[in-house]
Amino acid sequence: MRVMKRIVNTKRHTLGYIVGGKKLTRGKAVKLARRNKLEGVTAYKRTPRWCIASRPSSPVKLYDLPIKVETR
């Protein structure tokens, strides 16, 4: 599966991702990345939680993806 968009709040903090046409929270995206289910993305431990980032070999970086702003 491929990450298509980043979902951000009005301050541009990442809330989740759109993967394969579905909305995923950051936590669910991390779980998929840890199982190697996301293309071009890797998970890493950043105390106290897990994060995801683009692999160095990936042509598209997560922060370069189109964004969808959500107001909550």
C-alpha positions as CSV (number, residue, x, y, z in Angstrom):
1,M,0.0,0.0,0.0
2,R,1.1,3.5,-0.7
3,V,0.7,6.7,1.4
4,M,-1.2,9.2,-0.8
5,K,-1.8,12.2,1.5
6,R,-1.1,13.6,4.9
7,I,-3.9,14.6,7.2
8,V,-3.0,17.7,9.2
9,N,-4.7,20.0,11.7
10,T,-4.8,23.8,11.2
11,K,-1.3,24.1,12.8
12,R,0.0,21.6,10.2
13,H,0.6,18.8,12.8
14,T,0.2,15.4,11.3
15,L,-2.9,13.6,12.5
16,G,-2.9,10.7,10.1
17,Y,-2.5,9.6,6.5
18,I,-4.6,8.5,3.5
19,V,-3.4,5.1,2.4
20,G,-5.1,3.3,-0.5
21,G,-8.1,5.6,-0.3
22,K,-8.7,5.0,3.4
23,K,-8.1,7.4,6.3
24,L,-5.6,6.0,8.9
25,T,-4.5,7.5,12.2
26,R,-0.8,7.9,12.9
27,G,-0.9,4.9,15.1
28,K,-2.4,2.6,12.5
29,A,0.0,3.8,9.9
30,V,2.9,3.0,12.3
31,K,1.5,-0.5,12.8
32,L,1.4,-1.0,9.0
33,A,4.9,0.4,8.6
34,R,6.3,-1.9,11.3
35,R,4.9,-4.9,9.4
36,N,6.4,-3.6,6.1
37,K,3.0,-3.1,4.5
38,L,3.6,0.5,3.4
39,E,5.8,1.2,0.4
40,G,8.7,3.6,0.9
41,V,8.0,4.1,4.6
42,T,9.8,2.8,7.7
43,A,8.9,2.9,11.4
44,Y,11.4,3.9,14.1
45,K,11.2,4.3,17.9
46,R,11.4,7.9,19.1
47,T,11.0,8.0,22.8
48,P,8.2,7.6,24.1
49,R,6.4,6.5,20.9
50,W,6.9,5.1,17.4
51,C,7.0,7.4,14.3
52,I,7.2,6.8,10.6
53,A,9.5,8.4,8.0
54,S,10.3,7.9,4.3
55,R,13.1,5.6,3.5
56,P,16.2,7.3,2.1
57,S,15.7,5.4,-1.2
58,S,12.1,6.6,-1.6
59,P,11.6,9.2,-4.3
60,V,8.8,10.9,-2.4
61,K,9.1,12.2,1.1
62,L,6.1,12.2,3.5
63,Y,6.3,15.9,4.0
64,D,6.3,16.5,0.2
65,L,2.9,14.7,-0.1
66,P,-0.3,16.7,-0.6
67,I,-2.0,17.6,2.6
68,K,-5.7,17.6,3.7
69,V,-6.4,20.1,6.5
70,E,-9.0,18.9,9.1
71,T,-10.6,21.2,11.6
72,R,-11.7,19.4,14.7
